[in-house]
Amino acid sequence: MFKIKFRCFMIAAASLSMSGAAFGQFDIQVRARQLPGWDARAREGKCEVRLWVDNRAEIRLRGDSIFMRTIEGSKSRDEGSECSQALPYNSVGDFQIHQTAGRSPATLTQTPNRGNNFTAVIQIEDRQSGGDNYAFAVSWRPEEDVAAAPAPFFDDVRACQDVVRQRFVTQNGRGSYIDFEPFANRQGYARDGGRGRGQGRSTQESIQGRGSARTRSESRDLSYSCGVDTRRNTVVSGSYEFTGASSRTQNGNAYGRELR
């Protein structure tokens, strides 16, 4: 009898543990389908976002990716979202959202800008019982001073992560890898003293983010930083440092060094 009760207790505890872990990990990423006439260099763009949401969710649009986080309720899912082009990786103007389906408002809380890495953030709060299908169209056009903006198709965050990952693999050997968190922070700073084409605008920015690294012997959390030349669209420097304790997967030496 004691063994039966103990087994039931352990099953219940495991179920609660899994439920709690899943509640905090309802983040999914999908790549939007391409609408007919997809044109990455068109002057204007739009996305038709279709989702199923139960209770509360946050939706982020960056490039051609859609990130969904369920804050409360059953896990959100994509229902066939489509775009005419990727959301540009620079400032856009006249960013609008027009909801066409869903019983509660889809609220635009952040428009794409350099501060949020050109990410649109939409929140849905549906307090009625059960889930519902939501649909909304977002549209944009280039900012007026296109000549002064970085290239709209250069994803500097991804380029920074690629540089850090490649150097990490080179320094730590086969089997090493970094999983990056999808969003990063940035800070701009001028390097040309206000001369030339960069006059009045920062020509280099610092991008910082977080991730988890692993080798064949251990895994650790880390933070990373890159310097990006926004005029030439190149990553000019990169570094990383570990932020958490090592978790060994098998016998091996501690690893980690700074990129320069």
N, C-alpha and C positions, 0 to 999 in steps of 0.2 A: 504493500500500500504506500509506504514511504517513497519507494522508487517511482511509483506511478505519479504521485503528487509532485515529486521533485522534477520529473520529466515534463509535466504539464506547466510547472512554474517556469522552467527554462525555455520552453516553447513560447510562452506568453511574453517573457522578457525579451527574447530574440525578436518577436514580432513587433513589440513596441520600439525596440532599438532600430529596426529596419525602417519602420514607419517614420520615426523622427529624423533619420538620416535622409530618407527620400524627400521629406518635406522641405529640407533646406537645399536640395539638389535638383529641383525641377527646372533646370536651365537647359534649353535645347536650342540648337542652331540649325537653320535650314538655308539653303541657297534658293533665292526666288527664281522661278521659271522665267524664260524670256518671252515677252509679248511679241506678236507678229510685228515686224518692222523694227526689231531691236537695233538701236544705233548708239554705240557708246559715245559718239562725238556730236550727238544732236544738241541743239541749243536749249532744248527743254526736255524734261523727263518726268516720268510718273511711275508709281507702283500701285497696283491693286492688291491690297492686303486682305486675305481671308483667313479667319481663325475661328477656333472653337474655344470659348473661355467659360470657366465656372468660377464665380466669385471674384477674385482679384488677380490681376496679371499686369506685368510690365512688358512692353514690346519695344525693342530697339532696332532701328534700321541703320546699317552702315555698309556702304558699298552695295553689293548685291546679296548681302546676308541679312537674315531676320533672326533676332535673338528673342526668345520668349522665356520669361521667368514667372512661374506660378507662385504668387505670394500666399494665397489661401485658396482652398478648394482642390478639385481634381486637376490633373495635369493638363495644361493647355496644349493645343496642337495646331499645326498649320493645315489649311484646307485648300491649298493650291494658289498661293500668292504668286503674282507675276509682276515684272517690271519692264519698262521700255529701255532702260539703261541702268547701270549701277549709279547709286547716289554718289556724286563726285566727291573726291577727297580734297575739296577746298570749299570756300564759302559760297553759298547759293542764295539767291534772292527770291522773294515771293513764295516762300515755302508754305503750303496750305494742306489742310486735311479736310476731307469731305466724307462723312460717314453715310453709308447706304444700307446697312443692316446691323441689327443688334438692339436689344431692348434697353440698354444703358449707354451713356455717352462714352465715346472713346476720346480721351482728353490728351491733347498735345502739351506735354510739360517741358520739353526742350526742343528747340530747333537746331539743326546742324550748324556748328561753328567750330573754330579752331580750338576753343577751350575744351570741348567734349569730343575732339577727334572726328568732327563732322558726322555726328550721330544724332538721329532723331529719336526722341523718347516719347512713347505714348502709353498712357495708363488706362486700364479698364477696371471698373468696380461694379460688379453685377451681384447684388445682394439677394436676388430672387432665387427660389429653389431650382436646382438643376442648372445645367449649362445652356449656352445659347451660341448661335453662329453670328460672328461679327464680320463686317466688311467695311473697309474705308479706303478711299483713294488719296494718295499724297502726290503732290506735284511741286515742281520747282523750275527755276531758270537760273542761268549763270548770274553772278553778281555783275554790276555794271562795269567795274574796273577789272575786267578779266586779265588785262595785260600785267597788272600788278599782283596777280594771285599765283600761287604755286600751281604746277601742272595738275589738272583735275583727276588724272588717272594714275598718279604716283602715290601709292599707299605707303607713306613713310613709316607708320607703325609696323606694318608687316615687313618692310625692308629692314628696319632695326632688329626685329625679332629674328629674321633670317640670318643676319650677320652674327648676332649673339649665339644662336643655335649652332651655326657652322663652326665657330671658333671653339665653342664648348665641346663639340664632338671631336674636333681636331686635337684638343688638349687632353681629353679623357678617354679616347679610344672607342672601339666598337661597342655597341650596346648602350652608349650614353645618349641621352635625349632630354629635351626640355619641353614641357607642356606649359604654354603661356596662357595667362588669363586674357580674355578677348579684348579688354579695354585697358588703356594706359592714360597717363597724365602727361601734359606737356607744358613747357615754359619757353618763352621766346626771349632772345637777347640779340642785340645788334653787334656785329663784328667789323663793319666797314666804316664806322665813325660817321655814318650819314652821307657817304660819298657814293657817286655812281648810281647804277640802277637801283641799289638798295636804299637810296635816300628816303628817310622817313619810315622805313619798314625793316623789321628784323630779317636778317638773311640766314640766321642759324637758330635752331631751336633744340631744346633738350627734351627728350622723351623718356619717361620713367614708367616702369611697370613691374609686375610680379609674375612668378611662375613656380613650377616645381621641377626639379632636375633629378635625373637618376642615371646611374651607371649599372654595370653588372653586379656591383657589390653593395650599393646603398642608394638612398634617395634623400633629398633635402629641398626645402623651400628656398627661394632666392628672390632677389630684386635685381633689376637691370636698368641701365641708363645708356642712351645714345645721343650723340650730337648729329643733327641732320642739317645739311645745307639746303635751304628751301629754294635757293636760286638755281642751283645745279641739280637738285633732286638726288642727292647722294648722302649716304651715311658716312660721316667723317670720323667717328670714334664710337667706342662701345665698351662697357664694363659691366660686371656683375659681382654680386657678393651674396653669400649665404645668410639667411635670416632665421633659420630654425635648426633644431638638433638633427643629427644624422640618424637615419633609420636603415640599419644594415639588412641586406637581403641574403648575403653570404659573406664569408671571410674576405676581407679586402682592406686596403688602406684608405684613409680619409682623402678626399679630393677637393679641388677647388682652387682657382687662382683668378686674378683680375685680368680682364682683357684691356689691352691698350692699343 
